[in-house]
Structures are given as C-alpha cells and as structure tokens.
Amino acid sequence: MKTRTILAAATLAGATLLATPPAAQALLPSISPGDQLDYISEGQTETFCTLGYVYTGDDAHVYGVTAGHCQPDMPGYIRDQDSGATGTFVRTNVSPAHSGGPDYGLIDFGRHVLAVPFIGDTPIADAAVAAPHPGQTICHSGVSSGQHCGTIARAYGEDQYLTANMPPSIPGDSGGPVWYRDDDGAARVVGIWLGEKSSGGEHYGRFAALSIGLSILA
C-alpha cells in the first residue's frame, strides 16, 4: 500500500471518491501513474511496463492507461507491483511500427481499487486536453530509468511526438506518464511514453498524446 495519504488523494480526486466510504477507502489497494505493471501469464511475469494515467469511470470501475504494446500476445492479467491490485486489458489500439499512429491500452482494475492522482509526490491536476506542442518542456516517468525532463522536438505522425534532451529510455518505461508542471506546481499528464526513435542520425524519445488515447479508448 502506498504511503501517500488517502485524504490527500481524495481532495484531488473529488467526486470520484465520494461513492466509497472513507473507512473502505483506507482498505483498498491503490494505483498511480508511474507504478510498475507486471503482466502475469500462467503464474509467471512475462513482461513489465509503467502505468501512465488513472481515472474512475462512470461505472465506478478504476481504469489505467498504458502503452498498447505492453499487452503480450498470450492470455494473462496485469498486477500493480506496488499495491498488488490486479486488472485486465479491455481495449488496445496499436498502429503499425514507424507509422506514428495510436499505441494505447486500457486496463480495467474493477471497483475495489483506488485511483490515486500522484506522480511520486507530485499531485496530478487533471489530463491536459490541449495537444502537446514542439518546444514544450515535459517530463516522463518510467520504472526502469526514473524521471527525466526535456523538450518536445516535433510531431511524429498523427498521434505521436518526439522528445529531445533526455537520456535513453530503457525497456519497462513504456506506458509511463509524460507530463508538465502547471503554475500551481501540479502535474498535467499530456502523453503515454512509448520508447525511442532514431531519425537522420538523431536520437529521440517518443510518446503518444493522452487526449487522443482517451478518445480512442472511450
């Protein structure tokens, strides 16, 4: 269970938590952007990625967004390594390689999980609905390489963006949150981290826009 207080999470999450009594909230496993997601198949960990965004749906289920390519081609389920919360992929949209198209996955964690809007110790204000833009300063958080900040270099295809001035991404970072701090110091998640791309002798990071992903996965 995370050490962050449920009270702080409830203040930010607002109405999404009101349906669950405070005493019950304290007993629920929690999930947050930046958590490690293990894909379990036949009792073994097949691969792992990073959780990018969390929210509570109209059906009172808690959902997580990560990279679509984090779902292996084999039966299994997701386990949040930090809290032990489990879920299943209910929707993915993955474009062909090098197309710059969608790469999103939606995980249903059910009703008995708490979505905690923090990246580390930084509270998340909400999802930024505006599209990312070249020159914008952003950060990404991954379970393998940690947190790094840089700039958006340019758009790549219809859904993706390339980043500069960051160290190389490491397997396991895929799916993590791409975000910036607003004037109040809160994080606004704008993307889902996908990995790397080399182009014209230059090396870039790569992510897909969260606003598009939420529209596709809805």
RODO-2510 file (C-alpha; in nm, 4 decimals, decimal comma):
residues 218
     n   res          X          Y          Z
     1     m     0,0000     0,0000     0,0000
     2     k     0,1313     0,3422    -0,0830
     3     t     0,2461     0,5740     0,1943
     4     r     0,0598     0,8702     0,0441
     5     t    -0,2452     0,9578     0,2498
     6     i    -0,5857     0,8688     0,1184
     7     l    -0,7086     1,2068     0,2448
     8     a    -0,4771     1,3930     0,0076
     9     a    -0,5846     1,1781    -0,2836
    10     a    -0,9494     1,2297    -0,2034
    11     t    -0,9066     1,6063    -0,2015
    12     l    -0,7780     1,5984    -0,5585
    13     a    -0,9976     1,3222    -0,6961
    14     g    -1,3154     1,4881    -0,5688
    15     a    -1,6389     1,3302    -0,6717
    16     t    -1,4779     1,0090    -0,7956
    17     l    -1,4124     0,9069    -0,4351
    18     l    -1,7373     1,0176    -0,2770
    19     a    -1,9140     0,6940    -0,3646
    20     t    -1,6772     0,4960    -0,1421
    21     p    -1,6974     0,5445     0,2371
    22     p    -1,3697     0,6716     0,3959
    23     a    -1,3260     0,3572     0,6059
    24     a    -1,3489     0,1394     0,2937
    25     q    -1,1083     0,3644     0,1025
    26     a    -0,8363     0,3022     0,3596
    27     l    -0,8553    -0,0724     0,2892
    28     l    -0,8412    -0,0508    -0,0897
    29     p    -0,5249    -0,1180    -0,2907
    30     s    -0,4258     0,1910    -0,4875
    31     i    -0,2766     0,2604    -0,8286
    32     s    -0,0916     0,5693    -0,9514
    33     p     0,0803     0,6867    -1,2698
    34     g     0,4415     0,5698    -1,2603
    35     d     0,3596     0,2345    -1,0956
    36     q     0,5158    -0,0819    -1,2345
    37     l     0,2700    -0,3075    -1,4149
    38     d     0,3636    -0,6751    -1,4382
    39     y     0,1929    -0,8902    -1,6984
    40     i     0,1286    -1,2319    -1,5430
    41     s     0,0710    -1,5343    -1,7641
    42     e     0,0453    -1,8900    -1,6312
    43     g     0,1787    -1,7745    -1,2976
    44     q     0,4936    -1,6132    -1,4382
    45     t     0,5848    -1,2494    -1,5040
    46     e     0,6145    -1,2227    -1,8823
    47     t     0,6951    -0,8533    -1,9140
    48     f     0,6502    -0,5234    -1,7344
    49     c     0,5631    -0,1642    -1,8204
    50     t     0,4741     0,1621    -1,6464
    51     l     0,1263     0,2933    -1,5690
    52     g     0,0584     0,6269    -1,7409
    53     y    -0,2775     0,7587    -1,6238
    54     v    -0,5604     0,6537    -1,3904
    55     y    -0,9248     0,7517    -1,3570
    56     t    -1,2579     0,6293    -1,2246
    57     g    -1,5199     0,5641    -1,4929
    58     d    -1,8926     0,6276    -1,4895
    59     d    -1,9383     0,2605    -1,3988
    60     a    -1,7338     0,3168    -1,0785
    61     h    -1,4539     0,0947    -1,2148
    62     v    -1,0977     0,2217    -1,1878
    63     y    -0,9105     0,2277    -1,5190
    64     g    -0,5450     0,2649    -1,6096
    65     v    -0,3947     0,3791    -1,9394
    66     t    -0,0595     0,2477    -2,0612
    67     a     0,1028     0,1667    -2,3959
    68     g    -0,0929    -0,0794    -2,6072
    69     h     0,2197    -0,2750    -2,6965
    70     c     0,2509    -0,3647    -2,3269
    71     q    -0,0074    -0,6387    -2,3804
    72     p     0,1708    -0,9593    -2,4888
    73     d     0,0086    -1,1967    -2,7340
    74     m    -0,0827    -1,4510    -2,4660
    75     p    -0,3572    -1,4892    -2,2039
    76     g    -0,2828    -1,3180    -1,8741
    77     y    -0,3575    -1,0306    -1,6422
    78     i    -0,1954    -0,7139    -1,5037
    79     r    -0,0674    -0,6785    -1,1474
    80     d     0,0383    -0,3456    -0,9972
    81     q     0,3671    -0,4345    -0,8312
    82     d     0,3352    -0,1705    -0,5594
    83     s    -0,0142    -0,2460    -0,4275
    84     g    -0,0932    -0,5879    -0,5737
    85     a    -0,4067    -0,4563    -0,7478
    86     t    -0,4959    -0,6699    -1,0490
    87     g    -0,6716    -0,5895    -1,3749
    88     t    -0,7123    -0,6963    -1,7346
    89     f    -0,6649    -0,5252    -2,0685
    90     v    -1,0108    -0,4454    -2,2019
    91     r    -0,9098    -0,2379    -2,5034
    92     t    -0,5931    -0,1767    -2,7048
    93     n    -0,5163     0,0184    -3,0195
    94     v    -0,1669    -0,0305    -3,1616
    95     s    -0,0648     0,1090    -3,5001
    96     p     0,1956    -0,0499    -3,7290
    97     a     0,5565     0,0269    -3,6356
    98     h     0,7044     0,3552    -3,7628
    99     s     0,3628     0,4987    -3,8529
   100     g     0,3329     0,7477    -3,5665
   101     g    -0,0200     0,6240    -3,5012
   102     p    -0,2031     0,5086    -3,1862
   103     d    -0,0383     0,2923    -2,9210
   104     y    -0,2727     0,2813    -2,6235
   105     g    -0,4007     0,0190    -2,3819
   106     l    -0,6857     0,0407    -2,1303
   107     i    -0,6806    -0,1737    -1,8149
   108     d    -0,9894    -0,2374    -1,6008
   109     f    -0,8917    -0,2745    -1,2335
   110     g    -1,2519    -0,3133    -1,1162
   111     r    -1,4360    -0,1370    -0,8371
   112     h    -1,2279    -0,2358    -0,5359
   113     v    -0,9242    -0,0219    -0,6231
   114     l    -0,8443     0,3428    -0,5526
   115     a    -0,7078     0,5710    -0,8273
   116     v    -0,4521     0,7992    -0,6578
   117     p    -0,3653     1,1060    -0,8696
   118     f     0,0042     1,1459    -0,7865
   119     i     0,3286     1,1032    -0,9781
   120     g     0,5680     1,0327    -0,6943
   121     d     0,4960     1,3162    -0,4514
   122     t     0,3555     1,5477    -0,7200
   123     p    -0,0255     1,5775    -0,7317
   124     i    -0,1935     1,5484    -1,0697
   125     a    -0,4358     1,8279    -1,1534
   126     d    -0,6073     1,6536    -1,4458
   127     a    -0,5398     1,5387    -1,8001
   128     a    -0,4351     1,8252    -2,0234
   129     v    -0,6839     1,8345    -2,3097
   130     a    -0,4704     2,0554    -2,5325
   131     a    -0,2361     1,8819    -2,7745
   132     p     0,1352     1,8847    -2,6847
   133     h     0,3398     2,1236    -2,8976
   134     p     0,7027     2,1428    -3,0162
   135     g     0,9263     2,3371    -2,7810
   136     q     0,7192     2,2497    -2,4747
   137     t     0,9120     2,1363    -2,1661
   138     i     0,7894     1,7973    -2,0456
   139     c     0,8999     1,5134    -1,8168
   140     h     0,8448     1,1396    -1,8303
   141     s     0,8472     0,8833    -1,5507
   142     g     0,9416     0,5180    -1,6041
   143     v     1,0063     0,2313    -1,3666
   144     s     1,3357     0,1438    -1,5373
   145     s     1,5045     0,4805    -1,5903
   146     g     1,3262     0,7028    -1,3383
   147     q     1,2171     1,0600    -1,4075
   148     h     1,3736     1,2778    -1,6786
   149     c     1,2789     1,6069    -1,8387
   150     g     1,3419     1,7529    -2,1824
   151     t     1,1569     1,9206    -2,4674
   152     i     0,9178     1,8183    -2,7428
   153     a     1,1162     1,8236    -3,0670
   154     r     0,8380     1,7693    -3,3199
   155     a     0,5206     1,5833    -3,4054
   156     y     0,5554     1,2318    -3,5445
   157     g     0,2561     1,1018    -3,7362
   158     e    -0,0966     1,1795    -3,6248
   159     d    -0,0745     1,0634    -3,2618
   160     q     0,2894     1,0754    -3,1528
   161     y     0,5607     1,3247    -3,0612
   162     l     0,9396     1,3050    -3,0413
   163     t     1,1384     1,4418    -2,7471
   164     a     1,4934     1,5737    -2,7153
   165     n     1,7468     1,6288    -2,4370
   166     m     1,6615     1,3151    -2,2416
   167     p     1,8769     1,0098    -2,1637
   168     p     1,7961     0,6841    -2,3447
   169     s     1,4749     0,5093    -2,2484
   170     i     1,5027     0,1573    -2,1028
   171     p     1,2616    -0,1362    -2,1560
   172     g     0,9909    -0,1161    -1,8908
   173     d     0,9488     0,2623    -1,9251
   174     s     0,6808     0,2116    -2,1915
   175     g     0,3363     0,3303    -2,0908
   176     g     0,4561     0,5808    -1,8306
   177     p     0,3205     0,9346    -1,7897
   178     v     0,4506     1,2288    -1,9924
   179     w     0,3666     1,5470    -1,8073
   180     y     0,4473     1,9072    -1,7221
   181     r     0,4009     2,1240    -1,4134
   182     d     0,1351     2,3938    -1,4228
   183     d     0,1619     2,7319    -1,2484
   184     d     0,0420     2,5757    -0,9226
   185     g     0,3129     2,3078    -0,9305
   186     a     0,0708     2,0257    -1,0095
   187     a     0,1376     1,7744    -1,2873
   188     r    -0,0739     1,7661    -1,6024
   189     v    -0,0372     1,4442    -1,7966
   190     v    -0,0213     1,5004    -2,1743
   191     g     0,1122     1,1704    -2,3037
   192     i     0,1904     0,7999    -2,2749
   193     w     0,5582     0,7111    -2,3152
   194     l     0,6424     0,4649    -2,5945
   195     g     1,0217     0,4429    -2,6133
   196     e     1,2732     0,5732    -2,8647
   197     k     1,3269     0,6541    -3,2309
   198     s     1,6353     0,7318    -3,4385
   199     s     1,5926     0,9593    -3,7386
   200     g     1,8529     1,1278    -3,9585
   201     g     2,1307     1,0317    -3,7198
   202     e     1,9467     1,1924    -3,4264
   203     h     1,8123     1,0057    -3,1242
   204     y     1,4687     1,0905    -2,9796
   205     g     1,2274     0,9790    -2,7138
   206     r     0,8726     0,9075    -2,8261
   207     f     0,5243     0,9348    -2,6759
   208     a     0,1571     0,9322    -2,7780
   209     a    -0,0868     1,2097    -2,6872
   210     l    -0,3086     1,1197    -2,3913
   211     s    -0,6056     1,3274    -2,5109
   212     i    -0,6222     1,1218    -2,8314
   213     g    -0,5791     0,7986    -2,6387
   214     l    -0,8655     0,8742    -2,4031
   215     s    -1,0883     0,9490    -2,7027
   216     i    -0,9890     0,6248    -2,8801
   217     l    -1,0254     0,4058    -2,5703
   218     a    -1,3572     0,5507    -2,4520
***
